Amino acid sequence: MILGIGCDLVEVGRVERQLESEGRAFLEQLFTPDEIAYCEGKRYPARHLSARLAAKEAVFKALALERSEGFLWQQAEIRSDEAGRPSLVLHGRLRELAERRGVRSVHVALSHTDNLATANVVLEA
Ligand SMILES: CC(C)(COP(=O)(O)OP(=O)(O)OC[C@H]1O[C@@H](n2cnc3c(N)ncnc32)[C@H](O)[C@@H]1OP(=O)(O)O)[C@@H](O)C(=O)NCCC(=O)NCCS
């Protein structure tokens, strides 16, 4: 059974501007060390960061959360397998909340162009 869906669209240029103005503080506030390493290993890191940011927003929407509820952005982490296929792993309080709501698996898809990145998240019981 589907418990929730979420999607989000992020402008890559906005992420590029935040990277320029805030640097590592921006990265470390939003992304896990592994996410940062993955994106920094790519030719255009901002596109991959934007897609991950969209996925974090999308999972908050799928769980019907307000960002102000105090969940950390790093508690929703995108991991990539050797083929580049992404998965979404929940940590800490976010994971506990999802489990309490009966979420047993989380599905994610990412896509990006040079100026837009998108993510879709499906929560399954
Ligand atoms: C996987 C593939 C479809 C991605 O296509 P793309 O248009 O370059 O990718 P997009 O920019 O839309 O999306 C990129 C995201 O796709 C996701 N992705 C990559 N490989 C994936 C896979 N095997 N399965 C699911 N998602 C995948 C990643 O999350 C990636 O973003 P990230 O690197 O930031 O994590 C493509 O690279 C591929 O390998 N296709 C194989 C089939 C093929 O060659 N078709 C061409 C002729 S039809």
The ligand as a Gaussian input file, in Angstrom:
#p B3LYP/6-31G(d) Opt

LIG

0 1
 C       20.513000       5.658000     -16.039000
 C       20.230000       6.625000     -17.154000
 C       18.869000       6.287000     -17.776000
 C       20.237000       8.062000     -16.633000
 O       19.823000       8.928000     -17.671000
 P       20.161000      10.485000     -17.660000
 O       19.195000      11.168000     -18.549000
 O       21.613000      10.671000     -17.881000
 O       19.895000      10.846000     -16.146000
 P       19.149000      12.083000     -15.465000
 O       19.984000      13.293000     -15.593000
 O       17.732000      12.188000     -15.866000
 O       19.173000      11.566000     -13.976000
 C       20.365000      11.345000     -13.342000
 C       20.039000      10.530000     -12.155000
 O       19.545000       9.265000     -12.554000
 C       19.778000       8.359000     -11.485000
 N       20.298000       7.124000     -12.018000
 C       21.502000       6.877000     -12.537000
 N       21.605000       5.596000     -12.896000
 C       20.439000       5.014000     -12.584000
 C       19.928000       3.693000     -12.691000
 N       20.649000       2.708000     -13.204000
 N       18.671000       3.446000     -12.255000
 C       17.935000       4.425000     -11.710000
 N       18.364000       5.700000     -11.576000
 C       19.593000       5.978000     -12.019000
 C       20.785000       9.003000     -10.562000
 O       20.120000       9.350000      -9.360000
 C       21.234000      10.226000     -11.322000
 O       21.512000      11.341000     -10.521000
 P       22.755000      11.395000      -9.519000
 O       23.971000      10.989000     -10.258000
 O       22.782000      12.815000      -9.079000
 O       22.410000      10.428000      -8.403000
 C       21.288000       6.531000     -18.263000
 O       22.465000       7.092000     -17.788000
 C       21.559000       5.130000     -18.673000
 O       22.496000       4.513000     -18.257000
 N       20.756000       4.601000     -19.521000
 C       20.954000       3.264000     -19.937000
 C       20.074000       3.047000     -21.095000
 C       20.586000       3.848000     -22.217000
 O       21.777000       3.920000     -22.487000
 N       19.662000       4.466000     -22.936000
 C       20.007000       5.347000     -24.012000
 C       19.301000       4.970000     -25.250000
 S       17.583000       4.847000     -25.024000

